[in-house]
Amino acid sequence: MSHALSRIGGRRALRGAVAGFVALGLLLWWLAPWSEEPPGGTITLSTGTRPGVYQKYGELLRTSLGTHMPDLEVRLETSDGSQENVRRVATGQADFAIAAADAVETYRLSDLPGADRLRGVARLYDDYVQLVVPPDSGIRSVADLRGKRVAIGSPKSGVRLIANRVLRAAGIDPETDIRPSSDGIDTGPGRLGQGLDAFFWSGGLPTDGLKTLAEDSTLRFVPIGADLVAELHKQGGAARYYRATNMPESAYPGSQSGSAVPTMAVSNLLITRADADPRLTEWLTRVVLKSRDRIGADVHSAQLVDVRTAIYTDPLRLHEGARRYYRSVKP
């Protein structure tokens, strides 16, 4: 009897030892990439305007890259936004950039220089379209913008793309039916009610450039309903990347009166070129995913970055280095 128990105990001990070795192996496999000598050099990351989320995200990502890749110098370049960022990467003026999926697709469909070299690194977070007016404004819908002074973003921004499409979907010609302005998130909020009747913004939630005004209840958000998004989809092409959603009541508590605001969203991508170094890109992809919580503490929308969704960089194919990372962590 004792001999049988001894055999059973021995088998259990063996199984326990095997399980321990497997767990140790998995741990070493998980930590192995970090034990390698990280790649160095210099890269340029094109972001956005200073009060916007792209710039904030870029600053925080540079800090995380400095922790894990100390020999890598990251140069941040501000820009007008998505359209300029896509062009910079495609033409070699930047190595990496953040850009909205609709701007990427617009560039590709236009067959502009370097479009075939663009590659995806990660899907990051969503931009929400925010149509802002003074709290006492009579503007209640996009259709009410006819004849008004409306900021539609700078010509190279993703905001300009979206604003023009939304206006057309509402039956408004952005060139003749409104008095357009090129103000963005850097100047638009300060001119609201003082030269501007409304302005469009597309960015992560919340956007620092709007938080102060929202806290003081000196702005109101105009809903963009699902019917308008359906009209946008009829435009085809890059408009298919827009989806109907709600801006949650927690985004700007001071201006939403505890209510969600119907609007639309589009995904942001971290992009690069096909000729970017695969090992450096693999490391950068890893840092992006591992730094989610650290970056998300300041850029709340970045809390949604997840390995299960980051891999979907449509309309771009994944860069080889990014693909290596996702394969290494595949369940």
ZAKE-636739 format. One line per 5 residues: number of its first residue (from 0); their letters; for each residue z, x, y of N, C-alpha, C. Coordinates in steps of 0.2 Angstrom, whole numbers. Atoms other than C-alpha are relative to their C-alpha. Layout:
<recs>
NUM> A> Z:X:Y:Z:X:Y:Z:X:Y | ...
</recs>
This chain:
<recs>
0> MSHAL> 0:4:-6:0:0:0:0:4:6 | 0:-5:-6:5:14:12:-6:4:1 | 7:-4:0:-11:23:7:-5:-4:3 | 5:5:-3:-22:8:11:1:0:8 | -1:1:-7:-13:6:28:-2:6:4
5> SRIGG> 1:-6:-3:-15:24:31:-8:1:2 | 7:0:-1:-34:22:28:-2:-4:6 | 2:5:-6:-35:7:40:2:4:7 | -2:-3:-6:-25:17:53:-5:5:2 | 5:-6:-1:-37:32:51:-7:-3:3
10> RRALR> 6:2:-3:-52:21:54:0:-3:7 | -1:2:-7:-45:13:69:1:6:5 | 0:-6:-4:-41:30:76:-7:3:1 | 7:-3:-1:-59:36:73:-4:-5:5 | 4:5:-4:-66:20:81:3:1:7
15> GAVAG> -3:-1:-7:-54:23:96:-3:7:3 | 3:-6:-2:-60:41:97:-7:0:2 | 7:1:-2:-78:36:97:-1:-3:6 | 0:4:-6:-75:23:110:2:4:6 | -2:-4:-6:-66:36:121:-6:5:2
20> FVALG> 6:-4:-2:-81:48:119:-5:-3:3 | 5:4:-3:-93:35:123:1:-2:8 | -2:1:-7:-83:30:139:-1:6:4 | 0:-6:-4:-82:48:144:-7:2:1 | 7:-2:-1:-100:51:141:-4:-5:6
25> LLLWW> 3:4:-5:-105:36:152:3:2:7 | -3:-2:-6:-93:42:165:-4:6:3 | 4:-6:-2:-101:59:165:-7:-1:2 | 7:2:-1:-118:51:165:-1:-3:7 | -1:3:-6:-113:41:180:1:5:6
30> LAPWS> -2:-5:-5:-106:56:190:-5:5:0 | 4:-6:0:-119:68:185:-5:1:6 | 4:-1:-6:-131:65:199:3:2:6 | -3:-3:-6:-118:68:212:2:7:-1 | -2:-7:2:-113:84:203:-6:5:2
35> EEPPG> 6:-4:-1:-131:91:206:0:2:8 | 1:-2:-7:-135:101:222:-4:-5:4 | 4:5:-3:-141:88:234:-6:3:4 | 6:-3:-4:-158:91:243:2:0:7 | -1:0:-7:-158:96:261:-7:0:3
40> GTITL> 6:0:-4:-171:98:275:2:-5:6 | 0:5:-5:-175:86:289:-4:-6:-1 | 4:6:0:-180:68:290:0:-4:6 | -1:4:-5:-184:56:303:0:-7:-2 | -1:7:2:-178:38:302:-1:-4:6
45> STGTR> 2:4:-6:-186:26:314:4:-7:-1 | -4:5:0:-174:12:319:-2:-6:4 | 2:6:-4:-175:-1:333:4:1:7 | -3:-1:-6:-167:-4:350:7:1:-1 | -7:-2:0:-150:2:354:5:-6:-2
50> PGVYQ> -4:5:1:-141:-15:354:-1:-4:-7 | 2:4:6:-150:-21:338:4:3:-6 | -3:-2:6:-144:-20:320:-4:6:-3 | 4:-5:3:-158:-8:314:3:7:3 | -3:-7:-3:-150:6:326:7:1:-3
55> KYGEL> -6:-1:3:-133:2:320:0:2:-7 | 0:-1:7:-137:2:302:-3:8:-1 | 3:-7:0:-147:19:305:6:5:1 | -5:-5:-2:-132:27:313:5:1:-6 | -5:0:5:-120:22:299:-3:3:-7
60> LRTSL> 3:-3:6:-133:27:285:0:8:1 | 0:-7:-2:-134:44:294:6:3:-2 | -7:-2:2:-115:46:292:1:1:-7 | 0:0:7:-116:42:274:-4:5:-3 | 4:-6:2:-130:54:271:3:6:1
65> GTHMP> -4:-6:-1:-120:67:279:5:2:-4 | -6:-1:5:-106:65:267:-3:2:-6 | 2:-1:7:-116:65:251:-6:6:0 | 6:-4:0:-131:76:257:1:5:7 | -2:-4:-6:-123:89:270:-5:4:2
70> DLEVR> 6:-5:-3:-139:100:271:-6:-4:2 | 6:4:-2:-150:85:276:2:-2:7 | 0:2:-7:-153:83:295:-4:-7:0 | 4:6:-1:-157:65:299:-1:-1:7 | 1:1:-7:-165:62:316:-2:-7:1
75> LETSD> 1:7:-1:-164:44:322:-5:-1:6 | 5:1:-6:-179:38:333:1:-8:1 | 0:7:-2:-176:22:342:-7:-3:1 | 7:3:0:-191:10:343:0:-7:3 | 0:7:-2:-197:-7:349:1:-5:-6
80> GSQEN> -1:4:6:-195:-13:331:-4:1:-6 | 3:-1:6:-203:-17:315:-8:2:0 | 8:-2:0:-222:-16:320:0:8:1 | 0:-7:-2:-219:1:328:3:4:-6 | -3:-4:6:-208:7:313:-5:1:-6
85> VRRVA> 5:-1:6:-222:3:300:-5:5:2 | 5:-5:-2:-235:12:310:2:7:0 | -3:-7:0:-224:27:312:0:3:-7 | -1:-3:7:-221:29:294:-7:1:-3 | 7:0:3:-239:25:289:-4:6:3
90> TGQAD> 4:-5:-3:-246:38:301:4:7:0 | -4:-7:1:-233:52:297:4:1:6 | -5:-1:-6:-223:50:314:7:0:-2 | -6:0:2:-208:46:304:0:0:-8 | 0:-1:7:-202:49:286:2:-7:-3
95> FAIAA> -3:6:3:-192:33:283:1:-5:6 | -1:5:-5:-190:17:293:3:-7:-3 | -2:7:2:-182:-1:292:-5:-4:4 | 5:5:-2:-195:-15:294:0:-6:-4 | 0:6:3:-196:-33:291:-7:-1:-5
100> ADAVE> 5:0:5:-207:-38:276:-7:-3:3 | 6:3:-3:-219:-49:287:-4:5:4 | 4:-5:-4:-223:-34:298:-3:5:-4 | 3:-4:5:-226:-23:283:-7:-3:-2 | 6:3:3:-238:-36:276:-6:-1:5
105> TYRLS> 5:1:-5:-247:-39:293:-3:7:1 | 3:-6:0:-250:-20:294:-5:1:-6 | 4:-1:6:-257:-20:276:-6:-4:1 | 6:5:-1:-268:-35:279:-5:2:5 | 4:-2:-6:-275:-27:295:-4:6:-2
110> DLPGA> 3:-6:2:-280:-12:285:0:6:5 | -1:-5:-5:-273:0:298:1:7:-3 | 0:-7:2:-272:19:296:7:1:-4 | -5:-1:4:-261:24:281:4:-5:-3 | -3:6:3:-257:7:275:1:1:-8
115> DRLRG> 0:-1:7:-261:12:257:5:5:-2 | -5:-5:2:-248:26:258:7:-3:0 | -7:3:-1:-233:14:262:3:-1:-7 | -4:1:6:-220:13:249:7:-3:1 | -6:3:-1:-204:3:247:6:5:-3
120> VARLY> -6:-3:2:-186:11:245:5:-5:-3 | -5:5:2:-175:-4:245:-1:-6:4 | -1:6:-4:-173:-21:251:7:0:2 | -6:-1:-3:-159:-21:263:4:-7:1 | -4:6:-2:-153:-37:271:-5:-5:4
125> DDYVQ> 5:5:-3:-161:-53:279:1:0:8 | 0:2:-8:-166:-55:298:0:-8:0 | 0:7:-2:-162:-72:305:-3:-1:6 | 3:1:-6:-173:-79:318:5:-4:5 | -5:3:-4:-162:-84:333:-3:-1:7
130> LVVPP> 3:2:-6:-169:-94:347:6:-2:5 | -6:0:-4:-156:-93:361:-2:-3:7 | 1:3:-7:-154:-104:377:7:0:3 | -7:1:-3:-140:-107:390:3:-6:-3 | -3:6:3:-127:-119:384:-2:-7:3
135> DSGIR> 2:7:-4:-132:-133:397:-8:-1:0 | 8:1:0:-151:-131:393:-2:-6:-3 | 3:6:3:-161:-146:390:-5:1:-6 | 4:-2:5:-171:-136:377:4:-2:-7 | -3:2:6:-167:-144:360:-4:2:-6
140> SVADL> 5:-2:6:-182:-139:349:-5:5:3 | 6:-5:-2:-196:-126:349:-5:-3:4 | 6:3:-4:-208:-139:356:2:-1:7 | -2:0:-7:-197:-140:372:-1:6:4 | 2:-7:-4:-202:-122:376:-6:-1:4
145> RGKRV> 6:0:-4:-218:-128:383:1:0:8 | 0:0:-7:-220:-123:401:6:5:2 | -7:-4:-1:-203:-112:400:-2:7:0 | 0:-7:-1:-200:-94:404:4:2:-7 | -2:-2:7:-198:-87:386:-1:7:-2
150> AIGSP> 0:-7:2:-194:-69:380:-2:0:-7 | 2:0:7:-204:-66:364:0:7:-3 | -1:-6:2:-200:-48:362:-6:5:2 | 5:-5:-2:-210:-32:365:-6:0:-5 | 6:0:4:-228:-30:359:1:3:-7
155> KSGVR> 0:-4:6:-223:-18:345:6:-2:-4 | -6:2:3:-208:-28:339:-2:-5:-6 | 1:5:4:-206:-39:324:2:-7:3 | -1:6:-3:-199:-52:335:-6:-3:3 | 7:2:-3:-216:-53:344:-4:-4:-5
160> LIANR> 4:3:6:-224:-57:327:3:-7:-1 | -3:6:2:-212:-70:323:0:-6:5 | 0:4:-6:-210:-78:340:-7:-4:1 | 7:2:0:-229:-80:341:-2:-5:-5 | 2:4:6:-231:-88:324:4:-6:0
165> VLRAA> -4:6:-1:-216:-100:327:-3:-5:5 | 2:4:-5:-223:-106:343:-7:-3:-2 | 6:3:2:-240:-109:336:1:-5:-5 | -1:5:5:-233:-118:321:3:-7:4 | -2:6:-4:-225:-130:335:-5:-2:4
170> GIDPE> 6:2:-4:-242:-132:343:0:3:7 | -1:-4:-7:-238:-120:358:-4:6:-1 | 3:-6:-1:-250:-107:363:4:5:4 | -5:-4:-4:-239:-92:367:-3:4:6 | 3:-3:-6:-252:-85:380:-1:-5:6
175> TDIRP> 1:5:-6:-255:-101:390:5:-6:0 | -4:6:-1:-242:-114:386:7:2:2 | -7:-2:-2:-226:-104:390:-2:6:6 | 0:-6:-4:-222:-90:403:3:5:-4 | -3:-5:5:-220:-76:391:3:6:4
180> SSDGI> -3:-6:-2:-209:-61:394:1:5:-6 | -1:-5:5:-207:-45:384:7:3:-1 | -7:-2:1:-188:-44:385:2:0:-7 | -3:0:7:-179:-40:369:7:0:0 | -8:1:1:-161:-39:363:3:4:5
185> DTGPG> -3:-5:-5:-158:-25:376:0:-3:7 | 0:3:-6:-162:-35:391:0:-8:0 | 1:7:0:-165:-53:386:7:-4:1 | -7:3:-1:-146:-58:385:2:0:7 | -2:-1:-7:-143:-52:402:-4:-5:5
190> RLGQG> 4:4:-5:-157:-62:410:0:-8:-2 | -1:7:2:-153:-78:401:2:-5:5 | -2:4:-6:-152:-92:414:-1:3:7 | 1:-3:-6:-157:-79:427:-7:3:0 | 7:-3:1:-176:-77:425:-3:-2:-7
195> LDAFF> 3:2:6:-177:-83:407:3:-7:-2 | -3:7:2:-175:-101:400:2:1:-8 | -1:-1:7:-175:-94:382:-2:6:-3 | 3:-6:3:-177:-79:371:0:0:-7 | 0:0:7:-182:-76:353:3:7:-2
200> WSGGL> -3:-6:3:-172:-63:343:0:-1:-8 | 0:0:8:-174:-59:324:4:6:-2 | -4:-6:2:-160:-48:317:6:-2:-5 | -6:1:5:-145:-47:305:6:-3:4 | -5:3:-3:-130:-57:308:7:3:-1
205> PTDGL> 2:1:-7:-121:-55:319:-3:6:3 | 3:-5:-4:-131:-45:331:5:2:6 | -4:-2:-5:-120:-35:343:-2:-2:7 | 3:2:-7:-131:-39:358:1:-7:2 | -2:7:-1:-126:-57:356:7:-2:0
210> KTLAE> -7:2:1:-108:-57:351:4:-1:6 | -4:1:-6:-101:-55:368:-1:-7:4 | 2:7:-3:-111:-70:375:2:-5:-4 | -2:5:4:-107:-80:360:8:-1:0 | -8:1:0:-88:-77:361:2:-3:7
215> DSTLR> -1:3:-7:-89:-82:380:-3:-7:0 | 4:7:1:-99:-98:374:-5:-1:6 | 6:0:-6:-113:-93:387:-7:-1:-3 | 7:1:3:-127:-97:375:1:-5:-6 | 1:5:5:-133:-110:362:-6:2:-4
220> FVPIG> 5:-2:5:-144:-108:347:-4:-7:-1 | 4:6:2:-159:-120:345:-2:0:-7 | 2:0:7:-163:-125:328:-7:0:-2 | 7:0:2:-179:-121:319:0:-3:-7 | 0:4:6:-181:-134:305:-5:2:-5
225> ADLVA> 4:-1:6:-188:-133:288:-8:-2:1 | 6:3:-1:-203:-143:294:-5:5:4 | 4:-6:-4:-208:-128:306:-2:5:-5 | 1:-5:5:-206:-116:291:-6:-2:-4 | 6:3:4:-218:-127:281:-7:1:4
230> ELHKQ> 6:-1:-4:-231:-126:295:-1:7:0 | 2:-8:0:-229:-107:296:-3:2:-7 | 3:-2:7:-233:-106:277:-7:-2:0 | 7:2:0:-249:-115:281:-4:5:3 | 4:-5:-3:-254:-100:292:-2:5:-5
235> GGAAR> 2:-4:5:-255:-90:276:2:8:2 | -1:-7:-1:-254:-71:275:7:2:0 | -7:-2:0:-238:-63:280:5:-5:2 | -4:6:-1:-231:-80:285:4:-2:-7 | -4:2:7:-226:-82:266:6:3:-1
240> YYRAT> -6:-4:0:-212:-70:269:6:-4:3 | -6:4:-4:-202:-83:280:2:-5:-5 | -3:6:4:-190:-95:271:5:-4:5 | -5:4:-4:-180:-109:278:7:1:-2 | -7:-1:2:-161:-106:278:4:-3:6
245> NMPES> -4:2:-5:-146:-109:289:4:6:2 | -4:-6:-3:-137:-97:301:7:-3:-1 | -6:2:2:-119:-99:294:5:-1:7 | -4:1:-6:-106:-106:306:5:6:2 | -4:-6:-2:-96:-90:305:-4:6:3
250> AYPGS> 4:-6:-3:-110:-79:312:2:1:8 | -2:0:-7:-106:-83:331:5:-6:1 | -5:6:0:-90:-94:330:1:-3:7 | -1:3:-7:-89:-96:349:-5:-4:2 | 6:4:-3:-106:-104:351:-2:-5:-5
255> QSGSA> 3:4:5:-109:-114:335:5:-6:-1 | -4:6:1:-94:-126:336:1:-2:-7 | -1:1:7:-91:-124:317:-6:-3:-4 | 5:3:3:-108:-129:313:-6:5:-2 | 6:-5:1:-123:-120:304:-6:-2:4
260> VPTMA> 6:1:-4:-139:-119:313:-6:1:-5 | 7:-1:3:-156:-122:304:-4:5:3 | 4:-6:-2:-167:-107:305:-4:2:-5 | 4:-3:5:-178:-96:295:2:8:0 | -1:-7:1:-176:-78:288:-5:4:-3
265> VSNLL> 5:-5:3:-186:-63:282:4:6:-2 | -3:-6:3:-181:-48:272:-2:6:3 | 1:-7:-3:-179:-31:279:-1:5:-6 | 1:-5:5:-185:-16:269:1:7:3 | 0:-7:-1:-182:3:269:-6:2:-3
270> ITRAD> 7:-2:3:-199:10:268:-1:8:1 | 2:-7:0:-207:27:266:-7:1:-1 | 7:-1:2:-224:35:261:0:3:-7 | 0:-3:7:-230:40:244:1:7:-1 | 0:-7:1:-230:58:248:7:3:2
275> ADPRL> -7:-2:-1:-211:58:252:3:4:-6 | -3:-3:5:-201:70:241:4:-4:-5 | -3:4:5:-196:61:225:7:1:-1 | -7:-1:1:-179:69:223:4:-1:6 | -4:2:-6:-174:67:241:0:-7:0
280> TEWLT> 1:7:0:-180:49:240:5:-3:-5 | -4:3:5:-170:46:224:8:1:3 | -7:-1:-3:-154:53:232:1:-5:6 | -1:5:-6:-157:43:248:1:-7:-2 | -1:7:3:-159:27:238:7:-1:-3
285> RVVLK> -6:0:3:-143:31:229:6:-1:5 | -5:0:-5:-133:34:245:0:-7:3 | 1:7:-3:-140:17:252:4:-5:-4 | -4:4:4:-133:8:238:7:1:-1 | -7:-2:1:-117:17:236:4:-1:6
290> SRDRI> -4:1:-7:-113:15:255:0:-7:2 | 0:7:-2:-115:-3:255:7:-3:3 | -6:2:-3:-97:-7:258:2:3:6 | -2:-4:-6:-94:7:270:-4:-3:6 | 4:3:-6:-109:1:281:1:-7:1
295> GADVH> -1:7:-1:-106:-17:278:7:-2:4 | -6:1:-4:-89:-15:286:-1:-1:8 | 2:0:-7:-98:-13:303:-6:-5:1 | 6:4:0:-115:-21:299:1:-6:-6 | -2:5:5:-109:-37:290:-6:-2:-5
300> SAQLV> 6:2:4:-127:-42:284:-1:5:-6 | 1:-6:5:-127:-25:274:4:-1:-6 | -4:2:6:-114:-32:263:-4:-3:-6 | 4:3:5:-127:-41:254:-5:5:-4 | 5:-5:4:-137:-25:248:3:1:-7
305> DVRTA> -2:0:8:-136:-25:229:-6:3:-4 | 5:-3:4:-145:-15:216:-5:-5:-3 | 4:5:3:-151:-31:208:-6:-3:4 | 5:2:-5:-161:-36:224:-3:5:3 | 3:-5:-4:-164:-20:232:-7:3:-3
310> IYTDP> 6:-2:3:-178:-16:219:-6:-4:2 | 5:4:-2:-188:-30:226:-3:1:7 | 2:-2:-7:-198:-22:240:-7:-3:1 | 6:3:-1:-213:-34:240:-1:-1:8 | 7:-1:3:-226:-32:247:-2:7:-2
315> LRLHE> 1:-7:1:-224:-13:244:2:2:-7 | -3:-3:7:-223:-4:227:5:5:2 | -5:-4:0:-208:6:224:-2:7:1 | 1:-8:0:-208:25:229:2:2:-7 | -2:-3:6:-207:36:213:8:2:0
320> GARRY> -7:-2:-1:-190:43:219:5:-6:-1 | -4:6:1:-183:25:221:0:-3:-7 | 0:2:6:-189:20:205:4:4:-5 | -5:-4:5:-180:34:196:7:-2:1 | -7:2:-1:-164:29:204:1:-7:-4
325> YRSVK> -1:7:3:-166:10:199:0:1:-8 | 0:-1:7:-170:16:181:6:3:-3 | -6:-4:2:-155:27:180:6:-5:0 | -6:5:0:-143:12:184:-2:-7:-3 | 2:6:3:-152:-1:174:5:-2:-5
330> P> -5:2:6:-140:-11:163:-3:1:-7
</recs>
